């Protein structure tokens, strides 16, 4: 006959029994003993206050007073847990990464651009932002198929012309090399070959004339491709900046709207309702007993 005792569940060793004995206070809401000194002090104070209010005269009245005090402490515990849950939810929701994830722009690339810009300690430069918007407006007013060469750019897009020249100056590239690189038509732009014994002249910079003298070599299609790319790049960049500009208020809104996990919140509400009913029931029993006693 098989030994049935080995099928009986429950802890066997002293260690597992000790763990099992703490199951009821895993989350504190069902603890039969007070989980800290503050709860014990609150219970003692509540008992004393209820004693003053109801002046119990019998053993059963004192028991009911104790039960009411227990309900009061548990209700305070539940409130503290609920407050902590909302604080935690607000803290988690307030992380910038969560706010960036919540962007409803239907573009993973834009979301990634916002994330990258934020991680680089981004800050809004109003002057640069306005300049980019001006270039966008200037390029957007053009029919790109009308761009026949650099002369057209100089005549119709003066602000954008200055922007490109400045780019070339900063990178020490002539126009042809710069446009070619930006349109991926050359893979070796800006590479200098230095032979043994030669020292690079880092102080030599291209003049404006040297920068634009190669403009005649740039094809119309290359310019059209460049401006199309520039328009999309600047538009995306300014959109990212606008999003980041509003990210602070957005984070606060998400924090204010954050709620804890619905299942945990529902559990909290059930415990609260049960304790409130227990308190009301106990209070009713106490009042009824005192009424009977006083009538006698």
C-alpha positions as CSV (number, residue, x, y, z in Angstrom):
1,X,0.0,0.0,0.0
2,X,1.5,3.3,-1.0
3,X,2.5,5.8,1.7
4,X,-0.2,8.5,1.4
5,X,1.6,10.9,3.7
6,X,4.1,11.7,0.9
7,X,1.2,13.2,-1.1
8,X,0.1,15.6,1.6
9,X,1.0,19.2,0.6
10,X,2.3,22.0,2.8
11,X,5.7,22.9,4.2
12,X,7.7,20.2,5.9
13,X,11.0,21.7,7.1
14,X,11.4,24.5,9.6
15,X,12.7,26.8,6.9
16,X,9.7,26.3,4.6
17,X,7.3,26.6,7.5
18,X,8.9,30.0,8.4
19,X,8.5,31.1,4.8
20,X,4.9,29.9,4.7
21,X,4.1,31.8,7.9
22,X,5.0,35.0,6.2
23,X,2.8,34.5,3.2
24,X,0.0,36.5,4.7
25,X,2.2,39.6,4.9
26,X,3.7,39.4,1.5
27,X,1.9,42.5,0.4
28,X,0.8,43.6,3.8
29,X,-2.9,44.0,3.0
30,X,-3.9,40.7,4.8
31,X,-1.4,40.9,7.6
32,X,-2.8,39.7,10.9
33,X,-0.1,41.4,12.9
34,X,1.0,45.0,12.5
35,X,3.7,45.2,9.9
36,X,5.6,48.0,11.6
37,X,5.8,50.1,14.8
38,X,3.8,52.9,13.2
39,X,0.8,50.6,12.7
40,X,1.0,49.3,16.3
41,X,1.1,52.9,17.6
42,X,-1.8,53.9,15.4
43,X,-3.8,50.9,16.6
44,X,-3.1,51.8,20.3
45,X,-4.1,55.4,19.7
46,X,-7.3,54.4,17.9
47,X,-8.3,52.0,20.7
48,X,-7.8,54.8,23.2
49,X,-9.8,57.3,21.2
50,X,-12.7,54.8,20.6
51,X,-12.7,54.0,24.3
52,X,-13.2,57.7,25.1
53,X,-16.0,58.0,22.4
54,X,-18.0,54.8,23.4
55,X,-16.9,54.1,27.0
56,X,-17.3,50.3,26.7
57,X,-18.6,48.6,29.9
58,X,-18.5,45.0,28.9
59,X,-15.9,42.5,27.6
60,X,-17.8,42.1,24.2
61,X,-17.9,45.9,23.8
62,X,-14.1,46.0,24.3
63,X,-13.7,43.3,21.6
64,X,-15.8,45.4,19.2
65,X,-13.8,48.5,20.0
66,X,-10.6,46.5,19.1
67,X,-12.1,45.2,15.9
68,X,-13.0,48.8,14.9
69,X,-9.5,49.9,15.6
70,X,-8.1,47.0,13.5
71,X,-10.4,48.1,10.6
72,X,-9.2,51.7,10.9
73,X,-5.5,50.7,10.8
74,X,-6.1,48.4,7.8
75,X,-7.9,51.2,6.0
76,X,-5.0,53.5,6.6
77,X,-2.6,50.8,5.3
78,X,-4.7,50.4,2.2
79,X,-4.7,54.1,1.6
80,X,-0.9,54.2,2.0
81,X,-0.5,51.4,-0.5
82,X,-2.8,53.1,-3.0
83,X,-0.9,56.3,-2.7
84,X,2.4,54.5,-3.2
85,X,1.0,52.7,-6.3
86,X,0.0,56.1,-7.8
87,X,3.3,57.6,-7.0
88,X,5.1,54.7,-8.6
89,X,2.9,54.8,-11.7
90,X,3.5,58.5,-12.0
91,X,7.3,58.1,-11.6
92,X,7.4,55.4,-14.3
93,X,5.2,57.3,-16.7
94,X,7.3,60.4,-16.2
95,X,10.4,58.9,-17.7
96,X,11.2,60.8,-20.9
97,X,11.6,57.5,-22.8
98,X,8.0,56.6,-22.0
99,X,6.8,60.0,-23.3
100,X,8.8,59.6,-26.5
101,X,7.3,56.1,-27.0
102,X,3.8,57.6,-26.7
103,X,4.4,59.9,-29.6
104,X,1.6,59.3,-32.2
105,X,3.5,60.3,-35.3
106,X,3.3,57.0,-37.3
107,X,7.0,57.2,-37.9
108,X,9.6,55.1,-36.1
109,X,12.4,57.1,-37.7
110,X,11.0,60.3,-36.2
111,X,10.6,58.8,-32.8
112,X,14.2,57.5,-33.0
113,X,15.4,61.0,-34.0
114,X,13.6,62.5,-31.0
115,X,15.2,59.9,-28.8
116,X,18.6,60.6,-30.2
117,X,18.3,64.3,-29.9
118,X,17.1,64.1,-26.3
119,X,19.9,61.8,-25.3
120,X,22.4,64.5,-26.6
121,X,21.1,67.0,-24.0
122,X,19.2,68.9,-26.7
123,X,18.2,72.5,-26.2
124,X,16.2,74.8,-28.5
125,X,18.2,77.6,-30.2
126,X,15.5,80.0,-31.4
127,X,17.8,81.7,-33.9
128,X,18.8,78.4,-35.6
129,X,15.2,77.2,-35.6
130,X,14.0,80.3,-37.3
131,X,16.8,80.1,-39.9
132,X,15.9,76.5,-40.7
133,X,12.3,77.3,-41.1
134,X,13.2,80.2,-43.4
135,X,15.3,77.9,-45.6
136,X,12.4,75.3,-45.7
137,X,10.0,78.1,-46.8
138,X,12.5,79.3,-49.4
139,X,13.2,75.9,-50.9
140,X,9.5,74.7,-50.6
141,X,8.4,77.7,-52.8
142,X,10.6,76.4,-55.7
143,X,9.6,73.9,-58.3
144,X,12.6,71.6,-58.1
145,X,12.4,70.7,-61.7
146,X,13.1,74.4,-62.5
147,X,16.5,74.3,-60.9
148,X,18.8,74.3,-63.9
149,X,22.1,75.1,-62.2
150,X,23.9,77.0,-59.5
151,X,23.0,80.4,-61.1
152,X,19.3,79.6,-60.5
153,X,20.0,78.9,-56.8
154,X,21.9,82.2,-56.4
155,X,19.1,84.1,-58.1
156,X,16.1,82.5,-56.3
157,X,17.3,81.2,-53.0
158,X,19.7,83.7,-51.4
159,X,19.3,82.5,-47.8
160,X,19.8,78.9,-48.8
161,X,22.8,79.9,-50.9
162,X,24.5,81.5,-47.9
163,X,23.6,78.4,-45.9
164,X,25.3,76.1,-48.4
165,X,28.4,78.3,-48.8
166,X,28.8,78.4,-45.0
167,X,28.6,74.6,-44.9
168,X,31.3,74.4,-47.6
169,X,33.5,76.9,-45.7
170,X,33.1,75.0,-42.4
171,X,34.1,71.7,-44.1
172,X,36.6,73.2,-46.5
173,X,34.9,71.7,-49.5
174,X,34.1,73.2,-52.9
175,X,30.6,73.2,-54.1
176,X,30.9,70.3,-56.5
177,X,32.5,68.1,-53.8
178,X,29.9,69.1,-51.2
179,X,26.9,68.5,-53.4
180,X,28.4,65.2,-54.7
181,X,28.9,64.0,-51.2
182,X,25.5,65.0,-50.1
183,X,23.9,63.2,-53.1
184,X,26.1,60.1,-52.7
185,X,27.7,60.5,-56.1
186,X,31.2,60.4,-54.9
187,X,32.7,58.1,-52.2
188,X,36.1,59.8,-51.9
189,X,35.2,63.4,-51.3
190,X,37.5,65.3,-49.0
191,X,40.2,62.6,-48.8
192,X,43.7,63.9,-49.1
193,X,46.6,61.6,-50.0
194,X,49.8,62.5,-48.0
195,X,53.1,61.1,-49.2
196,X,56.0,60.3,-47.0
197,X,57.8,63.5,-45.9
198,X,54.8,65.7,-46.6
199,X,53.1,67.6,-43.8
200,X,49.4,68.5,-44.1
201,X,48.7,72.2,-44.4
202,X,45.9,72.5,-41.9
203,X,45.9,76.3,-42.1
204,X,45.0,76.4,-45.8
205,X,41.2,77.1,-46.3
206,X,39.3,77.6,-49.4
207,X,38.2,81.1,-50.3
208,X,34.6,81.9,-51.3
209,X,35.8,82.1,-54.9
210,X,37.5,78.7,-54.7
211,X,34.4,77.2,-53.2
212,X,32.0,78.4,-56.0
213,X,34.4,78.1,-58.9
214,X,33.4,74.4,-59.3
215,X,29.7,75.2,-59.4
216,X,29.5,74.9,-63.2
217,X,30.4,71.2,-62.8
218,X,27.3,70.4,-60.8
219,X,24.5,68.9,-62.8
220,X,20.9,70.1,-62.5
221,X,19.8,66.6,-61.4
222,X,22.3,66.7,-58.6
223,X,21.1,70.0,-57.4
224,X,17.5,68.9,-57.6
225,X,18.3,65.7,-55.6
226,X,20.2,67.7,-53.0
227,X,17.4,70.2,-52.4
228,X,14.8,67.5,-52.1
229,X,17.0,65.8,-49.5
230,X,17.7,69.1,-47.8
231,X,14.0,69.9,-47.6
232,X,13.1,66.6,-46.0
233,X,16.1,66.7,-43.6
234,X,15.3,70.2,-42.3
235,X,11.6,69.5,-42.1
236,X,12.3,66.4,-40.0
237,X,14.8,68.3,-37.8
238,X,12.4,71.2,-37.1
239,X,9.7,68.7,-36.3
240,X,11.9,67.0,-33.8
241,X,12.7,70.3,-32.2
242,X,9.0,71.2,-31.9
243,X,8.4,67.8,-30.3
244,X,11.2,68.2,-27.8
245,X,10.1,71.8,-27.1
246,X,6.8,70.4,-25.9
247,X,8.2,67.3,-24.3
248,X,8.4,68.8,-20.8
249,X,4.7,69.6,-20.6
250,X,3.9,66.3,-22.2
251,X,5.8,64.4,-19.6
252,X,3.9,66.2,-16.8
253,X,0.6,65.5,-18.5
254,X,1.4,61.8,-18.8
255,X,2.5,61.7,-15.1
256,X,-0.8,63.4,-14.1
257,X,-2.8,60.9,-16.1
258,X,-0.9,57.8,-14.9
259,X,-2.8,55.1,-13.0
260,X,-1.5,51.9,-11.5
261,X,-2.1,48.4,-12.9
262,X,-5.9,47.9,-13.0
263,X,-5.8,44.5,-11.4
264,X,-3.7,45.8,-8.5
265,X,-6.0,48.8,-8.1
266,X,-9.1,46.6,-8.2
267,X,-7.6,44.4,-5.5
268,X,-7.0,47.5,-3.4
269,X,-10.6,48.6,-3.8
270,X,-11.9,45.2,-2.8
271,X,-9.8,45.3,0.4
272,X,-11.0,48.8,1.2
273,X,-14.7,47.9,0.6
274,X,-14.4,44.8,2.8
275,X,-12.8,46.7,5.7
276,X,-15.3,49.6,5.4
277,X,-18.2,47.1,5.6
278,X,-16.5,45.3,8.6
279,X,-16.1,48.6,10.4
280,X,-19.7,49.7,9.7
281,X,-21.0,46.2,10.8
282,X,-18.9,46.3,14.0
283,X,-20.0,49.9,14.8
284,X,-23.6,48.9,14.4
285,X,-23.2,45.9,16.7
286,X,-21.5,48.1,19.3
287,X,-24.2,50.7,19.2
288,X,-26.9,48.1,19.4
289,X,-25.3,46.5,22.5
290,X,-25.0,49.8,24.2
291,X,-28.6,50.7,23.4
292,X,-29.7,47.4,24.9
293,X,-27.5,47.9,28.0
294,X,-28.7,51.4,28.5
295,X,-32.3,50.4,28.3
296,X,-31.8,47.8,30.9
